[in-house]
């Protein structure tokens, strides 16, 4: 997880995206190790949502529910706790959400696998 402002800047830089490429990860299915491929575009989407998660301190379940009105209101309701919290809606977050039409577009499991791929 990025801990410094420089880390966030690195992950959000065009140079980081340029270094990503189609890759693979290992998954266990029916007791067998299976290699799965993942496309660069999917890794970039996961990386962007990872940045949003880091900048907003949202769980994956809450990331999937972000809509434009949350940015306007500056708050969101957590799915797990049902508590309302302030939502950090700076321009970087808005740009990343708009880039992907406010849609994560992958399962929680695939999102977690993609994070492991782009952080290796």
TASUL-V263322 format. One line per field, one symbol per residue. phi: phi as a letter, one per 20 degrees, with the letter a starting at -180 (. if undefined). psi: psi as a letter, one per 20 degrees, with the letter a starting at -180 (. if undefined). A space follows every 10 residues. Layout:
# TASUL-V263322
phi->???
psi->???
This chain:
# TASUL-V263322
phi->.fdcgfffff fefgffffff bgbcbecdcl mdecedeceg ffffffffff fffffdmefg fegfdfcgff fffmbbdfff emeecfdfcf fffgffffgd llcfmbfgff gfffgfffef
psi->ppiqhhgghg hjqhhghhhq rparqqqppl jqpppqqpqg hhhggggghg gggghikqrh hhgiiprhhh gghkrqppgg ijqqqqoolr hgggggghhk kkpgkrrggg ghghghgii.
